[in-house]
Amino acid sequence: MFHKEKSIQLKNSASALYNNLSVLRIAPRRLTYFTVVHANVVNMAAFCALPSRDLLVVSSQKGIQMYESDGSIMVYWHALDTPEAPTAHAVFARGISAVSDNYICVGVSSGAVLVFDIPSKGSNITLSEVLEEHKEAITDIASECSGSQECLANLVTADDGGNMCVWKSGEEFQLLNKIPGLDITCSSVKLWKGTVLAGYGTGQIRLYEAVTGILHAEVNAHARWIYSLDIAPFSGLLLSAAEDSFVRVWHLAITPETNSVEIAHLHNECVTDTQICGAKFCDGDGYAFAVTGYDLSEIIRYVQL
């Protein structure tokens, strides 16, 4: 179904961080930007595509920086609160997502989710709200249906305990549902057509109805810790990547009669002797995807046959 294309060489290798790959496709210019985190100074870097602008958001132990999408100009800096006395817990930001028309959400180690209001241009970015439902460090954040009235739930946040919160964005974010964890880290999460797609440290993928929390499906997808999930929204293709060196492609389909979601396995790729830490589709149809691995100095690309 997919074949390997020429790799993109990196100056440095990728760190063993969850979701350590972000992709931004600029269709009019036929360009694709990739970002990968190296070493331990930066916790995460992600492209955030809003209707009016694209930003590169970088989080570190000291703060959150927002740049123009090519990284040329920093437009905003937000310092993280650090305790006066040393503690056993590190302070970091992890989990980044654009949501609705003008918000970017960033999760932090305290369990809080910072909501930034983004203007259509300029640097007048403000911290508009802090969501404090989680009690453990945020691992990932995902959104969908920007501005759609049909999509009630358009943001999901996950933490180290496997707990997830489902939100409706707006001038004040509304908590719609809390999906309890099983004390197993939910390392990667996506939202697709009202369904929460969650990857866990057990190697399992679970599909939940976002608003009710009903479990649609549970799959023993990998032999080891899942590091990354991604969804191609137009085709329903789901990508999963794990420490077991495998990247797997699945297909999701909604059954109209029961309004349930079914998952079917389509394809495997093995990156031999590599702890995979990032995997992303390069387009909304799932025509191509890219993969990063711990201590790997390249981005490996696969394209449909």
Solvent accessible surface area in square Angstrom, and as a share of the most:
residue,aa,sasa,rsa
1,M,85,0.38
2,F,10,0.04
3,H,73,0.33
4,K,120,0.51
5,E,63,0.28
6,K,182,0.77
7,S,20,0.13
8,I,62,0.32
9,Q,132,0.59
10,L,44,0.22
11,K,206,0.87
12,N,78,0.40
13,S,19,0.12
14,A,2,0.02
15,S,16,0.10
16,A,41,0.31
17,L,53,0.27
18,Y,37,0.14
19,N,12,0.06
20,N,6,0.03
21,L,3,0.02
22,S,9,0.06
23,V,31,0.18
24,L,13,0.06
25,R,144,0.53
26,I,29,0.15
27,A,68,0.53
28,P,126,0.79
29,R,149,0.55
30,R,225,0.82
31,L,67,0.33
32,T,51,0.29
33,Y,53,0.20
34,F,46,0.19
35,T,20,0.12
36,V,34,0.19
37,V,8,0.04
38,H,86,0.39
39,A,50,0.39
40,N,114,0.59
41,V,108,0.62
42,V,40,0.23
43,N,25,0.13
44,M,16,0.07
45,A,13,0.10
46,A,10,0.08
47,F,28,0.12
48,C,3,0.02
49,A,65,0.50
50,L,12,0.06
51,P,96,0.60
52,S,66,0.43
53,R,28,0.10
54,D,46,0.24
55,L,0,0.00
56,L,24,0.12
57,V,0,0.00
58,V,19,0.11
59,S,0,0.00
60,S,11,0.07
61,Q,88,0.39
62,K,155,0.66
63,G,0,0.00
64,I,0,0.00
65,Q,23,0.10
66,M,0,0.00
67,Y,52,0.20
68,E,54,0.24
69,S,24,0.15
70,D,91,0.47
71,G,34,0.32
72,S,79,0.51
73,I,104,0.53
74,M,97,0.43
75,V,20,0.11
76,Y,40,0.15
77,W,115,0.41
78,H,37,0.17
79,A,57,0.44
80,L,17,0.09
81,D,139,0.72
82,T,86,0.50
83,P,68,0.43
84,E,186,0.84
85,A,64,0.50
86,P,137,0.86
87,T,81,0.47
88,A,105,0.81
89,H,149,0.67
90,A,65,0.51
91,V,38,0.22
92,F,37,0.15
93,A,0,0.00
94,R,47,0.17
95,G,0,0.00
96,I,12,0.06
97,S,14,0.09
98,A,20,0.15
99,V,3,0.01
100,S,20,0.13
101,D,74,0.38
102,N,49,0.25
103,Y,19,0.07
104,I,0,0.00
105,C,0,0.00
106,V,0,0.00
107,G,0,0.00
108,V,14,0.08
109,S,26,0.17
110,S,81,0.52
111,G,0,0.00
112,A,12,0.09
113,V,0,0.00
114,L,14,0.07
115,V,0,0.00
116,F,0,0.00
117,D,45,0.23
118,I,5,0.03
119,P,39,0.24
120,S,72,0.46
121,K,166,0.70
122,G,44,0.42
123,S,70,0.45
124,N,119,0.61
125,I,10,0.05
126,T,68,0.39
127,L,67,0.33
128,S,60,0.39
129,E,43,0.19
130,V,61,0.35
131,L,9,0.05
132,E,122,0.55
133,E,60,0.27
134,H,11,0.05
135,K,170,0.72
136,E,72,0.32
137,A,15,0.11
138,I,0,0.00
139,T,0,0.00
140,D,7,0.04
141,I,6,0.03
142,A,6,0.04
143,S,32,0.21
144,E,33,0.15
145,C,48,0.29
146,S,62,0.40
147,G,43,0.42
148,S,40,0.25
149,Q,168,0.75
150,E,169,0.76
151,C,12,0.07
152,L,97,0.48
153,A,4,0.03
154,N,5,0.03
155,L,0,0.00
156,V,0,0.00
157,T,0,0.00
158,A,0,0.00
159,D,1,0.01
160,D,48,0.25
161,G,5,0.05
162,G,0,0.00
163,N,50,0.25
164,M,1,0.01
165,C,2,0.01
166,V,0,0.00
167,W,8,0.03
168,K,47,0.20
169,S,13,0.09
170,G,26,0.25
171,E,166,0.75
172,E,144,0.65
173,F,16,0.07
174,Q,105,0.47
175,L,59,0.29
176,L,40,0.20
177,N,27,0.14
178,K,104,0.44
179,I,5,0.02
180,P,106,0.66
181,G,20,0.19
182,L,117,0.58
183,D,129,0.67
184,I,60,0.31
185,T,17,0.10
186,C,0,0.00
187,S,0,0.00
188,S,0,0.00
189,V,0,0.00
190,K,30,0.13
191,L,5,0.03
192,W,11,0.04
193,K,122,0.52
194,G,27,0.26
195,T,4,0.02
196,V,0,0.00
197,L,0,0.00
198,A,0,0.00
199,G,0,0.00
200,Y,4,0.01
201,G,13,0.13
202,T,63,0.37
203,G,1,0.01
204,Q,33,0.14
205,I,0,0.00
206,R,16,0.06
207,L,0,0.00
208,Y,23,0.09
209,E,44,0.20
210,A,0,0.00
211,V,62,0.35
212,T,76,0.44
213,G,23,0.22
214,I,99,0.50
215,L,86,0.43
216,H,45,0.20
217,A,22,0.17
218,E,88,0.39
219,V,32,0.18
220,N,126,0.65
221,A,5,0.04
222,H,13,0.06
223,A,89,0.69
224,R,138,0.50
225,W,81,0.29
226,I,0,0.00
227,Y,22,0.08
228,S,1,0.00
229,L,1,0.01
230,D,14,0.07
231,I,23,0.12
232,A,0,0.00
233,P,62,0.39
234,F,159,0.66
235,S,41,0.26
236,G,1,0.01
237,L,10,0.05
238,L,0,0.00
239,L,0,0.00
240,S,0,0.00
241,A,0,0.00
242,A,0,0.00
243,E,35,0.16
244,D,25,0.13
245,S,15,0.10
246,F,62,0.26
247,V,0,0.00
248,R,44,0.16
249,V,0,0.00
250,W,18,0.06
251,H,67,0.30
252,L,3,0.02
253,A,43,0.33
254,I,62,0.32
255,T,34,0.20
256,P,115,0.72
257,E,148,0.66
258,T,95,0.55
259,N,96,0.49
260,S,31,0.20
261,V,7,0.04
262,E,105,0.47
263,I,34,0.17
264,A,53,0.41
265,H,86,0.38
266,L,78,0.39
267,H,27,0.12
268,N,64,0.33
269,E,33,0.15
270,C,66,0.39
271,V,15,0.09
272,T,102,0.59
273,D,140,0.73
274,T,14,0.08
275,Q,50,0.22
276,I,0,0.00
277,C,0,0.00
278,G,0,0.00
279,A,1,0.01
280,K,37,0.16
281,F,13,0.05
282,C,10,0.06
283,D,25,0.13
284,G,22,0.21
285,D,82,0.43
286,G,0,0.00
287,Y,123,0.47
288,A,5,0.04
289,F,0,0.00
290,A,0,0.00
291,V,0,0.00
292,T,0,0.00
293,G,0,0.00
294,Y,113,0.43
295,D,100,0.52
296,L,36,0.18
297,S,51,0.33
298,E,41,0.18
299,I,2,0.01
300,I,6,0.03
301,R,58,0.21
302,Y,7,0.03
303,V,10,0.06
304,Q,46,0.21
305,L,155,0.77
